[in-house]
Amino acid sequence: MALTDSDKQALEWAGMVPGLLRAIGSATGDKGFDDAADALSSVSVDQIGATLGRLRTDVIDIDKGSMSIADGIEIDA
């Protein structure tokens, strides 16, 4: 299932967090930030995106009939 704009934005932020943690660790000398960045980097952005896609709950089951979701988008069953 396609990701929403909110999902895509969350994915972009998730990709930035390890770099931000490394910068904080470099600035403070605290190796804990590097360890946290390494741990977060072990989960790929692709895996995060796939997980967000599976968490979508806007699936609609239609037994029969038709439904209009938005202008120009219709589902016929």
C-alpha positions, 0 to 999 in steps of 0.5 A: 500500500502506498505511503501517505504524505505523513508517512513519507515525512516520518520516514524522512525524519527517521533517516535523519535521526542517526546523523543528528545523534552522531553530530550531538555525540561529536559535539559533546564527546559522549559516545552514548550518542554514537551507540544510539545512532549505530542502533538506529542505523541497524533498521534500514529506511526501506524497512521502516517504510515497509512497516509504515505501509503495513500499519495503514488501516484505511483498507475498505472491503466492499461486498457489492455496489460502488463507492466514490472516495474523492473526485475522479477516484471510484471503486466498483465491486 
